[in-house]
Amino acid sequence: MATKSVVSKIVEPYAEALLELAVSSNTFDEVNSDMNIVSQFLLNSADLQKFLSNPLVTQEAKKKVVNDILGEQISQSTLRFLMVLVDRGRIAFLDAVAQRYLELSYKQASIEIATVTSAVQLSSQQQKDLVEKLKKLTGAEQVKLQLKVNNELIGGFVVEVGSKLIDTSLSGQLKQINSLLSTATI
């Protein structure tokens, strides 16, 4: 838990600074798109994360790799921000900075993030239906789904929106029944 708070203290100022820069320079949508691209690259490449986190790799090598991989895909202002992270020795926290930035930017734009864990991949129609129901539930103008698949749920899905948890999974229902039966007196 202490490690999480230390990371939070490092990540928060950078995410807030990037958001402030994006808003003040009127590049909010562009920076959001850039940080989504960065987040996807890191999500899909454990090797890139390891490389950027390796303290033995020089700052120049990290800058070259970041520029080679992301330079053509993101704006120059976002690329300069990533170079600042390298210069200050914080590039190892890039994934956490990107995630926190996106959370802050979605909050600013009145977009609610819903993490949906389902037993099987949801169809596009199921996703649209779920988004509409979550908009009504949360009162948010927009809802963005973060989808995960966990076949241990057996069937159904679990939705986390802020502090709310909606568990419609078969696994969750079985746990509730087990809990009720174990506390019931016969």
ABEGO torsion letter per residue (X at the ends): XAAAAAAAAAAAAAAAAAAAAAAAAGAAAAAAAAAAAAAAAAAABAAAAAAAABAABBAAAAAAAAAAAAAAABBAAAAAAAAAAAAAGAAAAAAAAAAAAAAAAAAAAGBBBBBBBBABBBBAAAAAAAAAAAAAAAGBABBBBBBBBBAAAGBEBBBBBEABBBBABAAAAAAAAAAAAAABBX
